[in-house]
């Protein structure tokens, strides 16, 4: 028997859809979230929170890339 309510399942699904950058998933889960009783402000908040979470690793990748670039050319051959 499921422990999460339909509302909770849709919030989790929206977070996963945003985290995986899955447009079809977002397009599916926003209407499903509405059907589960979530309001547009609640859906918006969930989307904004999940977007902030997914930006953390993206910023870290950008930081590493910029650090490597500022360190100058690599001395190893890349195959």
C-alpha positions in Angstrom: 0.0 0.0 0.0 1.5 3.4 -1.0 2.6 5.6 1.9 2.7 8.8 -0.1 -0.5 10.7 -1.0 -1.2 11.4 -4.7 -0.2 15.1 -4.0 3.2 14.0 -2.5 3.8 11.6 -5.4 3.3 14.4 -7.9 5.6 16.7 -6.0 8.3 14.1 -6.0 7.6 13.4 -9.7 7.9 17.1 -10.5 11.2 17.3 -8.7 12.5 14.3 -10.6 11.3 15.7 -13.9 13.0 19.0 -13.3 16.2 17.3 -12.0 16.4 15.1 -15.1 15.6 18.0 -17.5 12.7 15.9 -18.9 10.3 18.2 -20.8 7.8 15.5 -21.5 7.8 14.5 -17.9 7.2 18.1 -16.8 4.4 18.3 -19.4 2.8 15.2 -18.0 3.2 15.9 -14.3 2.0 19.5 -14.1 -1.6 18.4 -15.2 -1.3 15.3 -13.0 -0.3 17.6 -10.0 -3.4 19.7 -10.7 -5.6 16.6 -10.8 -4.1 15.5 -7.5 -5.3 18.8 -5.9 -2.1 20.9 -6.0 -2.7 24.6 -6.7 -0.6 26.4 -9.3 1.2 28.4 -6.6 2.1 25.0 -4.9 3.3 23.6 -8.2 5.3 26.7 -8.9 7.0 26.5 -5.5 7.9 22.9 -6.1 9.3 23.7 -9.5 11.3 26.6 -8.1 12.8 24.6 -5.3 13.7 21.7 -7.6 15.3 24.1 -10.0 17.5 25.6 -7.2 18.5 22.1 -6.2 19.5 21.1 -9.7 21.5 24.3 -10.2 24.0 23.3 -7.5 25.8 20.5 -9.5 25.5 22.7 -12.6 27.4 25.5 -10.8 30.0 23.1 -9.5 30.7 21.8 -13.1 31.0 25.4 -14.3 33.4 26.2 -11.5 35.6 23.3 -12.3 35.6 24.1 -16.0 36.5 27.7 -15.3 39.2 26.7 -12.8 40.7 24.3 -15.3 40.7 27.0 -18.0 42.4 29.5 -15.8 45.1 27.0 -14.9 46.3 27.1 -18.4 46.8 24.4 -21.0 47.1 20.9 -19.8 50.4 19.1 -20.2 48.9 15.7 -20.7 47.8 14.3 -24.0 44.1 13.4 -24.0 43.3 10.4 -26.1 
